[in-house]
Amino acid sequence: MRSTFEERFAADLKKRGIAYEYEPTSLTYVVPRKYTPDFSVKAKGALKPIYIETKGYFTPADRTKTLAVLSAHPSIDLRFVFQNASNKLGKGSKTTYGQWCTKQGIMWAEGKIPKAWLD
């Protein structure tokens, strides 16, 4: 148990013959948040914008947020431009920022928007 109060509560349930389980289930929930991409650009002839997120440092929180945004808005075109796409996700990680995006199916570039993204 995580607290003395929980221990006392469980002891009372047991004493009274009330069957119980302690923390038997984990429930997920979503907290509504806003996400504001850094840039919005339109490719020639495109109907929808390309949202560009520029990153120098790509934190675990950034990655979690990215996946949550894409899950909530699967039709948006979100891409990353990294200052250095070869940076590793963290100490001891073999995965680079660019590799992480590729694995997630997210387009990315280094330094600037490639001309091909706008044509």
GIPESUL-V701261 format. One record per backbone hydrogen bond with DSSP energy under -0.5 kcal/mol. CO is the residue of the C=O (numbers start at 0). NH is the residue of the N-H. If there is no record, write none. Layout:
# GIPESUL-V701261
co=CO nh=NH
co=CO nh=NH
This chain:
# GIPESUL-V701261
co=2 nh=6
co=3 nh=7
co=4 nh=8
co=5 nh=9
co=6 nh=10
co=7 nh=11
co=8 nh=12
co=9 nh=13
co=10 nh=14
co=11 nh=15
co=12 nh=17
co=13 nh=16
co=16 nh=18
co=20 nh=22
co=29 nh=31
co=34 nh=36
co=38 nh=51
co=40 nh=49
co=42 nh=45
co=48 nh=50
co=48 nh=76
co=49 nh=40
co=49 nh=51
co=50 nh=78
co=51 nh=38
co=51 nh=53
co=52 nh=80
co=54 nh=82
co=56 nh=58
co=58 nh=62
co=59 nh=63
co=60 nh=64
co=61 nh=65
co=62 nh=66
co=63 nh=67
co=64 nh=68
co=65 nh=69
co=66 nh=70
co=67 nh=71
co=68 nh=72
co=72 nh=75
co=75 nh=77
co=76 nh=50
co=76 nh=78
co=78 nh=52
co=79 nh=108
co=80 nh=54
co=81 nh=110
co=83 nh=86
co=84 nh=97
co=86 nh=96
co=89 nh=92
co=94 nh=88
co=95 nh=99
co=96 nh=100
co=97 nh=101
co=98 nh=102
co=99 nh=103
co=100 nh=104
co=100 nh=105
co=101 nh=104
co=106 nh=79
co=108 nh=81
co=109 nh=111
co=113 nh=116
co=113 nh=117
co=114 nh=117
co=114 nh=118
co=117 nh=43
